[in-house]
Amino acid sequence: MSLQAHLGELHAKHKALEAALADAINHPASSDAEIAELKRKKLKLKDEISRLEHQHAA
């Protein structure tokens, strides 16, 4: 898999997590732990995307 394809996949996952997080925040039955887990996963993906983009630019 090329780097661009991998980055595209990571961006898609990040966007899906963003949507899931918005849904969880707007749904009263969502727990704080669930919201925190979604935020953690989203941040982890963002960090990986940034790292790969930085390596690619170097």
N, C-alpha and C positions, 0 to 999 in steps of 0.2 A: 504494500500500500504506500502510495506516495505521501510525502509530508503534507501537501496541500489537501489531499483526500482525508487524511487523518485529522487535520485541523478543521476541515469542514464538518466532519463527524462530531468532533468535540464541540464545535459551535452549535450544532444542532442539539446535542445533549444538554448544553448549557441553556439554550432557549427553552427546551422542554422542562427543565428544572425550574426555570424562571416562571413558566406558566403554572406548574404544579405548586410552586410556592405562593403565587398570587391566589390560586384557588384555596389553598390551605389557610391563608391569612383571612380570606373572606368567608370561610366556612366555620361557623361557631363550634362545631364538634372537633375541630383540629386541636391537638394538644400542643403545648409549648415545645415539648420534646420533638414532636414530629416536624414542627416548623424549624427548630434549631438544626435538625438533621438535614433537612432540605437546604438550608442556608450553608451548612458545612460542605455538603456535596457540591453545591454551586460554586463556592469559593475555591474548592479543590480543583474543579475543572478550569476555573478562570486562571488559577495559578499555573496549571499545566499548559494551557493555551499560551499564556504570556511567556513561559519558559521556552516552549517550542518556537514561538515567533521570534524571540530574542536570539536563539541558537541559529535559526535560519537566516536572520539578518546579519549575523557575524561572519 
